[in-house]
Structure formats: structure tokens, C-alpha cells
Amino acid sequence: MATNILMPALSPTMTEGTLARWLKHEGDTVRAGDVIAEIETDKATMEVEAVDEGVLGRILVADGTQGVKVNDPIAILVEPGEKLPPPGAPAMPVPAVVPAAPAQAAAPPAPAAAHVPAAPPAPAAAADAGRIVASPLARRMARQAGLDLANVTGSGPNGRIVRADVEAALARPAAAASPAAKPAAPTSAPTPVSAAGLAAHTLVPHSTMRRVIARRLSEAKATIPHFYVSVDVELDALLAMRTKLNAKSAGEGPGAFRLSVNDFIVKASAIALRRVPGVNASWTDDGIALYEDVDISVAVSIPDGLITPIVRQADRKGLAAISNEMKDLADRAKSGKLKPDEFQGGGFSISNMGMYGVSSFSAIINPPQAAILAVSAGEKRAVVHGDQIEIATVMTCTLSVDHRVIDGALGARWLAAFKRIVEDPLSLML
């Protein structure tokens, strides 16, 4: 009996994804556990495995198609010798894929001008009654530009709309390319911007990750009442301790470590969260959720955006353990090999831009967390100690908090505790 293979949900926040490529072709035999496709989520490219056996009878969604909704049919699985149902006929909607180990991270998209037309979609995709026939690239360009493909004439085979048709439509006066009026978007959503009216430019298509980052950060700023508390922290004692500890490292073998300032920041934040637990929390409609464990998300830059791998129970780990774990997480984040549980969750975030020489900044809260610490560069400044002006290495740290969960006094207490720990780094050993 023919069954639909559905677009799987590979993470709790996933609502749509990109079908990067099929690893099985129409007519191939599929066994349970076979990897049949690669799907780009907002974090990485994941392989998916079949859970049913049969023959891949028809591919409904072509390679490279973006914006495929979770639970939408992407292919039809049939039994050996079974005839395919006619196009448009319903099949049994059962999920036939499960996530496998993550594949490599999604590469940064190339400029639109460098693309070649995508391969034609599967025949069934073009046969649905009333469906506009267009290449995946043309659909993506039109969606990003706010262009209604119903107003575009295709020049490809059988009237198929290709990239050149979209580019030609965008080059026409804006009135000709404008889509029909649509219902007003919610007030919390950003105002749509069409590329049609912009000056000469190269259009770089959005990756799935970039779209999810844009959506989540827009929602965070629109729905979470942010406020910010900043403090200057002196680093000289910490830097001296770091130098001494690194000198004691056992080289390159087991037990070796190379501590960074960020490792101290993670540990100090974890201890401060134990001392001021009200910041290790989240807002829910039923009440404030106070986390039992101190799990800290650390922002890591990757080619197409950022990801926040988590140091679990950071308050219970030593500096060397945090350092080695953070290096491993960052390396696997950049190669797209993190497991979902290694970047989903966490109760508090750290965003460190000190390595870029940034003097200060404010970070956007990573929901559902209630706070994120923005860490800037350490720099030599004149400071007053008693009645003397001295030179010290100072960094500015800014705590962004959800005012529904954390009041000003609570946020200030946490930041004061963090400052005391960093400026007295021996307390990290206690």
C-alpha cells in the first residue's frame, strides 16, 4: 500500500526546512534504517533514515527546495510491484523517516548571480492541478523578493519558471512585479522588504539557519521586555592566574589544557548563578521556572550564523574540564557535528566578542532563557584605587534580562556577584 514519506521535525523548534538532497532515487529499494535524504534545519544538515521498507516510487519535493513544512509529503513509498497512485490521489500519511547523525553544517549560500539553474523537479511536483511550475531557485528568489509567481511567465520547458524569468520580472517597474495585496502581518513581525526596489545589488539567498535566526531574534525583541545592566570588571588578577595555570599544563597529552579568558567567564557565571539562582530561570504562563542545573549556552560563530552549544552543570566542573569541553563543542559546532541535545536547552547564555576588540555591546536574549551576558574586550584603562589613579585591564560586561522574570535589583545582584568572582579568581577554586 502506498504511503507518504513526510517532512520530519528534526528539532523541537523546527517548523520547516530545506530538502538539501535525496540519497535514494525513484525506483530504489528502501530498507528500514537506510539514509534516504539530507535535510537542512536551522542548525545543521541532518541525515534522515527510513523506518519502513519498500520502493521509493515518486519524489514529490526536489533537491534544494526550501521552506518545506514539517509533515508535508516529500515522497511516496510503495511495495515492490505496486503501482503508483495517480498524481493528486491521497496516500496514507505516515512518517517514514527519523533523524540520523548530523551531517556537515550547511555551507554559506553563494550569491544568486553565481547559481546555475536547479535541476528540474520530480514529474509529480509539476503535475499537481493548479500548481505553478517553477525551479526551486526561482521559487526561493521570488519568495525573498515578495514576487507572486502567478504574475511571471515561464520560459523553461513546458512553461517552467526559471531564474532568468524571476530576474526579468524584478527588473521591471515595481508596480508590475508587486504581488497582490495580502493581509496585514502581525504587529510583532518585521516589515517585509522587497529586493525589487533596491539599487544595484547581488542577492544572497537566505539559508534555513539565517531565516530561523531572523525569526527567533525578531520574536525575542518583540515579545520579551529587555533591560540592560552593565559593569566594568578588572581582569589583571584573572590574567595572572591564567598564565600560571597554563604554564602547569601537561603539554599535548591527556590532562593537557589551554585556558582562555572565556573559560573563566563560563565558570564565574556558573558560580554566580548558584549564588543568585533567580537569574537561572525562564518565564512560563504558569509561573517562573527555576532551573535545578546550571547549564550555560555559549554563542559560537559558524559560517552561516551562530549556534549555542551547552556546557552542562558548569558549576560542578573545573576550569580544565570546561576548557576542553568548550573546545570540543566549538570544533564540532563549526563542522556541523553537534547532537541536538548539545545545543538545545540551557538556562543562561554568554556571548563573548572580546576577541574582536569590541568595547561594549548588548545581546538579545535567547528564549526561553531569561538572561544573556555580553562580554567585551579587556583593555587598559585608568582606574581609581583609593586615592590613586592606576592602569588596569578592564572589560565591560552587559547583562540583558527578561524583566518579566528578573527585576533590576536581582539583575544587579547577579552582576555584582559575577564581578566579585572574576576580580578574585581564587574563589573559582573553592
TIGUDO-338359 format. One record per residue (C-alpha): residue in three letters; x, y, z. Coordinates in Angstrom, 3 decimals, padded with zeros to 6 digits. Example, Ala and Ser with C-alpha at 12.3 -4.5 7.8 and 13.67 -1.06 7.14 Angstrom:
 type       xx       yy       zz
  ala  012.300 -004.500  007.800
  ser  013.670 -001.060  007.140
//
This chain:
 type       xx       yy       zz
  met  000.000  000.000  000.000
  ala  001.382  003.412 -000.994
  thr  002.385  005.646  001.907
  asn  003.587  009.221  002.033
  ile  007.037  009.976  003.392
  leu  006.559  013.162  005.414
  met  008.932  016.019  006.167
  pro  010.261  015.176  009.642
  ala  010.668  017.545  012.578
  leu  014.356  017.266  013.460
  ser  014.245  019.680  016.405
  pro  011.549  020.953  018.778
  thr  011.574  024.414  017.163
  met  011.608  023.252  013.544
  thr  008.545  024.220  011.518
  glu  010.096  023.995  008.055
  gly  013.377  023.036  006.448
  thr  015.303  022.649  003.216
  leu  015.410  019.300  001.460
  ala  019.106  019.508  000.609
  arg  019.384  016.347 -001.480
  trp  017.998  012.880 -001.961
  leu  020.360  009.958 -001.340
  lys  017.862  007.500 -002.843
  his  016.323  007.777 -006.292
  glu  012.951  006.830 -007.705
  gly  012.808  003.064 -008.104
  asp  015.402  002.374 -005.407
  thr  014.661 -000.220 -002.756
  val  014.453  001.270  000.731
  arg  015.073 -000.709  003.889
  ala  014.459  000.381  007.466
  gly  017.498  002.309  008.661
  asp  018.621  003.395  005.179
  val  019.661  007.041  004.970
  ile  017.402  008.416  002.253
  ala  017.867  012.208  002.317
  glu  019.681  015.168  003.851
  ile  017.589  017.968  005.328
  glu  018.876  021.367  006.429
  thr  017.497  022.543  009.756
  asp  018.165  025.891  011.390
  lys  021.334  024.455  012.957
  ala  022.862  021.836  010.674
  thr  022.326  019.437  007.821
  met  020.842  016.231  009.206
  glu  020.559  012.811  007.618
  val  017.199  011.069  007.867
  glu  016.586  007.341  007.912
  ala  013.659  005.304  006.656
  val  011.576  003.415  009.204
  asp  009.517  001.471  006.645
  glu  010.572 -000.817  003.813
  gly  009.511 -000.591  000.204
  val  010.388  001.113 -003.080
  leu  010.817  004.877 -003.477
  gly  008.042  005.275 -006.010
  arg  007.872  009.015 -006.510
  ile  009.821  012.030 -005.231
  leu  007.449  014.932 -004.576
  val  009.949  017.555 -003.413
  ala  013.093  018.136 -005.454
  asp  016.651  018.621 -004.217
  gly  017.319  022.128 -002.914
  thr  013.693  023.001 -002.164
  gln  013.456  025.445  000.747
  gly  010.577  026.166  003.093
  val  009.185  022.613  003.156
  lys  006.706  022.483  006.047
  val  007.013  019.787  008.698
  asn  004.630  016.868  007.927
  asp  004.251  017.862  004.272
  pro  004.601  014.835  001.910
  ile  008.038  014.726  000.287
  ala  007.884  011.313 -001.425
  ile  005.731  008.215 -001.909
  leu  006.838  004.766 -000.751
  val  005.232  001.735 -002.407
  glu  005.509 -002.014 -002.012
  pro  007.537 -003.960 -004.606
  gly  005.437 -004.392 -007.746
  glu  002.746 -001.991 -006.561
  lys  001.514  000.655 -008.974
  leu  001.821  004.289 -008.006
  pro -001.383  006.170 -007.220
  pro -002.229  008.806 -009.839
  pro -000.931  012.328 -009.147
  gly -003.108  014.072 -006.588
  ala -004.547  010.848 -005.188
  pro -004.155  010.632 -001.387
  ala -001.746  008.138  000.113
  met -001.531  007.023  003.713
  pro  000.192  009.891  005.581
  val  002.640  008.064  007.827
  pro  006.052  009.419  008.829
  ala  008.721  007.265  007.196
  val  011.912  008.973  008.296
  val  013.741  009.554  011.551
  pro  016.790  011.739  012.208
  ala  020.180  010.096  011.947
  ala  023.549  011.516  012.946
  pro  024.063  015.123  011.799
  ala  025.940  015.649  008.553
  gln  028.149  018.614  007.786
  ala  026.923  022.107  008.609
  ala  025.092  023.991  005.905
  ala  027.610  025.933  003.812
  pro  027.155  029.677  003.290
  pro  024.919  030.305  000.279
  ala  026.586  031.629 -002.846
  pro  025.422  034.894 -004.433
  ala  022.398  034.435 -006.662
  ala  024.370  035.561 -009.717
  ala  026.730  032.588 -009.299
  his  023.967  029.972 -009.293
  val  023.111  027.795 -012.218
  pro  019.501  026.790 -012.782
  ala  018.483  023.976 -010.459
  ala  017.633  020.533 -011.766
  pro  014.011  020.053 -012.807
  pro  011.731  018.863 -010.019
  ala  010.223  015.444 -009.973
  pro  007.407  014.999 -012.502
  ala  004.770  014.683 -009.820
  ala  005.593  018.127 -008.467
  ala  004.666  019.663 -011.803
  ala  001.580  017.610 -012.315
  asp -000.475  018.800 -009.361
  ala -003.502  020.627 -010.649
  gly -003.275  024.382 -010.323
  arg  000.339  024.359 -009.143
  ile  002.790  026.862 -010.579
  val  005.704  025.071 -012.262
  ala  008.992  026.697 -011.216
  ser  012.508  025.668 -010.307
  pro  013.410  025.619 -006.595
  leu  015.825  028.526 -007.142
  ala  013.146  030.592 -008.876
  arg  010.684  029.928 -006.047
  arg  013.265  030.904 -003.441
  met  014.182  034.137 -005.248
  ala  010.543  035.058 -005.701
  arg  009.693  034.354 -002.062
  gln  012.591  036.501 -000.830
  ala  011.669  039.360 -003.170
  gly  007.938  039.218 -002.396
  leu  007.151  038.365 -006.018
  asp  003.967  036.497 -006.925
  leu  004.932  033.778 -009.420
  ala  001.380  033.832 -010.759
  asn  002.354  037.088 -012.493
  val  005.500  035.617 -014.076
  thr  005.594  033.898 -017.475
  gly  007.964  030.936 -017.602
  ser  010.448  030.484 -020.426
  gly  011.603  026.988 -019.467
  pro  010.324  023.625 -020.716
  asn  006.520  023.404 -020.546
  gly  006.333  026.975 -019.297
  arg  008.519  026.295 -016.238
  ile  009.620  029.456 -014.429
  val  013.410  029.667 -014.084
  arg  015.834  032.113 -012.516
  ala  016.034  034.328 -015.604
  asp  012.251  034.816 -015.562
  val  012.313  035.975 -011.931
  glu  015.241  038.321 -012.597
  ala  013.410  039.800 -015.578
  ala  010.268  040.326 -013.515
  leu  012.248  042.024 -010.749
  ala  013.882  044.322 -013.294
  arg  010.507  045.631 -014.430
  pro  008.898  048.615 -012.638
  ala  007.885  047.778 -009.091
  ala  004.191  048.100 -009.841
  ala  004.426  045.302 -012.390
  ala  006.223  042.972 -010.045
  ser  004.267  043.703 -006.892
  pro  002.215  040.807 -005.563
  ala -001.448  041.100 -004.868
  ala -002.424  042.715 -001.612
  lys -002.008  040.422  001.371
  pro -003.499  040.552  004.850
  ala -001.552  042.757  007.220
  ala  001.171  040.943  009.162
  pro  001.039  040.856  012.957
  thr  002.454  043.975  014.547
  ser  005.275  041.932  016.094
  ala  006.568  040.856  012.659
  pro  009.189  042.896  010.797
  thr  008.031  044.919  007.809
  pro  008.632  042.893  004.617
  val  011.261  044.368  002.321
  ser  011.271  043.530 -001.368
  ala  014.505  043.434 -003.337
  ala  012.665  044.805 -006.378
  gly  013.061  048.476 -005.465
  leu  016.671  048.343 -004.251
  ala  019.689  049.810 -006.006
  ala  022.026  047.527 -007.965
  his  022.928  044.604 -005.733
  thr  023.756  040.910 -005.538
  leu  021.000  038.889 -003.889
  val  022.359  036.249 -001.484
  pro  019.532  033.773 -000.775
  his  018.724  033.181  002.898
  ser  019.771  029.854  004.341
  thr  017.406  027.980  006.626
  met  019.592  028.890  009.594
  arg  019.577  032.596  008.739
  arg  015.792  032.601  008.391
  val  015.337  030.918  011.781
  ile  017.820  033.287  013.439
  ala  015.920  036.245  011.979
  arg  012.573  034.880  013.144
  arg  013.680  033.961  016.660
  leu  015.534  037.214  017.330
  ser  012.653  039.286  015.959
  glu  010.265  037.407  018.247
  ala  012.635  037.825  021.202
  lys  012.896  041.597  020.799
  ala  009.184  041.981  020.109
  thr  007.852  039.773  022.908
  ile  010.463  039.907  025.695
  pro  010.773  043.161  027.679
  his  014.561  043.569  027.680
  phe  016.520  045.749  030.036
  tyr  020.270  046.008  030.475
  val  022.739  046.286  033.357
  ser  026.458  046.915  032.745
  val  029.547  046.698  034.928
  asp  033.291  047.175  034.419
  val  035.368  044.218  035.610
  glu  039.123  044.270  036.273
  leu  040.951  041.294  034.776
  asp  044.558  041.577  035.923
  ala  044.330  039.004  038.736
  leu  042.480  036.585  036.435
  leu  045.041  037.031  033.648
  ala  047.901  036.374  036.068
  met  046.232  033.192  037.328
  arg  045.558  032.071  033.755
  thr  049.238  032.450  032.870
  lys  050.316  030.378  035.899
  leu  047.780  027.631  035.276
  asn  048.612  027.348  031.576
  ala  052.291  027.031  032.487
  lys  051.383  023.937  034.526
  ser  049.579  022.242  031.628
  ala  050.872  018.782  030.720
  gly  051.700  019.662  027.111
  glu  049.619  017.870  024.473
  gly  048.808  014.568  026.192
  pro  045.944  013.508  028.494
  gly  045.213  016.143  031.079
  ala  046.547  018.943  028.895
  phe  044.635  022.202  028.731
  arg  044.974  025.746  027.467
  leu  042.696  028.054  029.399
  ser  041.084  031.043  027.727
  val  039.514  034.058  029.391
  asn  036.174  032.727  028.180
  asp  036.659  029.539  030.216
  phe  036.966  031.677  033.350
  ile  033.861  033.648  032.294
  val  031.819  030.442  031.930
  lys  032.920  029.171  035.341
  ala  032.387  032.548  037.042
  ser  028.912  032.848  035.503
  ala  028.021  029.363  036.713
  ile  029.084  030.119  040.292
  ala  027.206  033.440  040.210
  leu  024.078  031.584  039.069
  arg  024.394  029.278  042.076
  arg  024.722  032.267  044.385
  val  021.890  034.213  042.725
  pro  019.634  031.400  041.418
  gly  016.749  033.671  040.427
  val  018.623  034.530  037.200
  asn  018.831  030.857  036.187
  ala  015.176  030.881  035.160
  ser  012.569  031.165  032.409
  trp  009.146  032.745  032.049
  thr  006.150  030.454  031.558
  asp  002.449  031.294  031.593
  asp  002.039  029.154  034.707
  gly  004.946  030.584  036.687
  ile  008.690  031.226  036.723
  ala  010.693  028.075  036.052
  leu  013.805  027.948  038.273
  tyr  016.358  025.523  036.831
  glu  017.963  022.955  039.112
  asp  021.111  022.555  036.996
  val  023.416  025.328  035.799
  asp  023.604  024.718  032.042
  ile  025.294  027.546  030.162
  ser  024.881  028.161  026.424
  val  027.925  029.736  024.785
  ala  027.490  031.502  021.441
  val  029.814  030.123  018.739
  ser  030.139  031.753  015.324
  ile  029.815  029.365  012.379
  pro  029.922  030.154  008.639
  asp  026.199  030.785  008.232
  gly  025.259  032.278  011.598
  leu  025.743  031.164  015.168
  ile  024.924  028.263  017.426
  thr  024.917  027.943  021.214
  pro  026.430  024.653  022.433
  ile  025.824  023.995  026.109
  val  028.247  023.330  028.951
  arg  026.093  021.194  031.241
  gln  026.411  021.577  035.030
  ala  029.170  024.125  034.537
  asp  029.253  025.000  038.237
  arg  030.409  021.459  039.079
  lys  033.275  021.356  036.555
  gly  036.832  022.577  036.884
  leu  038.413  025.118  034.571
  ala  040.383  022.491  032.628
  ala  037.247  020.372  032.084
  ile  035.276  023.415  030.900
  ser  038.125  024.442  028.593
  asn  038.474  021.032  026.917
  glu  034.705  020.559  026.646
  met  034.235  024.013  025.155
  lys  036.951  023.422  022.551
  asp  035.349  020.122  021.557
  leu  031.864  021.666  021.346
  ala  033.110  024.630  019.289
  asp  035.027  022.401  016.854
  arg  032.033  020.133  016.303
  ala  029.690  023.124  016.039
  lys  031.766  024.531  013.170
  ser  031.752  021.164  011.373
  gly  028.008  020.597  011.965
  lys  028.504  017.506  014.122
  leu  026.725  018.581  017.302
  lys  023.920  016.376  018.544
  pro  020.582  018.138  019.131
  asp  020.832  017.750  022.921
  glu  024.192  019.556  022.840
  phe  022.694  022.838  021.614
  gln  019.047  022.672  022.707
  gly  018.176  023.848  026.187
  gly  020.368  025.696  028.652
  gly  019.280  028.225  031.262
  phe  021.684  031.122  030.630
  ser  023.767  032.345  027.677
  ile  027.133  034.016  027.162
  ser  028.080  035.985  024.054
  asn  031.773  036.935  024.038
  met  033.003  039.370  021.365
  gly  036.177  040.339  023.188
  met  038.346  038.654  020.563
  tyr  037.082  041.218  018.035
  gly  038.144  044.190  020.142
  val  034.551  045.241  020.886
  ser  034.453  047.752  023.766
  ser  030.816  047.086  024.751
  phe  027.565  045.712  023.346
  ser  024.157  044.384  024.374
  ala  022.990  040.917  023.378
  ile  019.467  039.733  022.557
  ile  018.021  037.152  024.951
  asn  017.959  033.570  023.693
  pro  014.396  032.372  024.503
  pro  013.138  030.724  026.611
  gln  016.067  031.812  028.783
  ala  015.723  034.981  030.844
  ala  019.267  036.374  030.623
  ile  022.356  036.612  028.448
  leu  025.757  038.091  029.317
  ala  027.565  040.184  026.674
  val  031.341  040.138  027.229
  ser  033.589  042.725  025.562
  ala  037.360  043.063  025.171
  gly  039.755  043.611  028.049
  glu  041.608  046.882  027.534
  lys  043.985  049.050  029.502
  arg  042.135  051.864  031.289
  ala  042.816  054.380  034.015
  val  041.041  053.356  037.222
  val  040.895  054.856  040.714
  his  042.056  052.674  043.616
  gly  041.615  054.602  046.828
  asp  043.086  057.999  046.082
  gln  045.418  056.726  043.355
  ile  044.918  056.571  039.596
  glu  046.325  053.321  038.239
  ile  046.295  051.365  034.980
  ala  044.222  048.169  034.913
  thr  042.908  045.735  032.328
  val  039.150  046.286  032.291
  met  036.302  044.681  030.347
  thr  032.714  045.864  030.193
  cys  030.050  043.192  030.687
  thr  026.370  043.835  029.989
  leu  023.593  041.595  031.295
  ser  020.406  041.552  029.182
  val  017.444  040.274  031.199
  asp  013.773  039.450  030.753
  his  012.010  041.952  033.023
  arg  009.093  039.553  033.461
  val  011.445  037.201  035.332
  ile  014.289  039.359  036.639
  asp  013.842  042.749  038.268
  gly  016.543  045.388  038.247
  ala  017.777  044.654  041.775
  leu  018.069  040.923  041.044
  gly  019.984  041.524  037.828
  ala  022.308  043.953  039.636
  arg  022.946  041.416  042.431
  trp  023.908  038.752  039.925
  leu  026.254  041.107  038.082
  ala  027.862  042.200  041.370
  ala  028.433  038.541  042.308
  phe  029.954  037.854  038.893
  lys  032.282  040.865  039.235
  arg  033.487  039.745  042.677
  ile  034.281  036.252  041.393
  val  036.196  037.437  038.311
  glu  038.210  040.009  040.263
  asp  039.047  037.380  042.924
  pro  039.694  034.342  040.707
  leu  040.980  032.225  043.617
  ser  037.293  031.869  044.552
  leu  036.862  029.801  041.368
  met  038.908  027.077  043.056
  leu  036.638  026.848  046.101
//
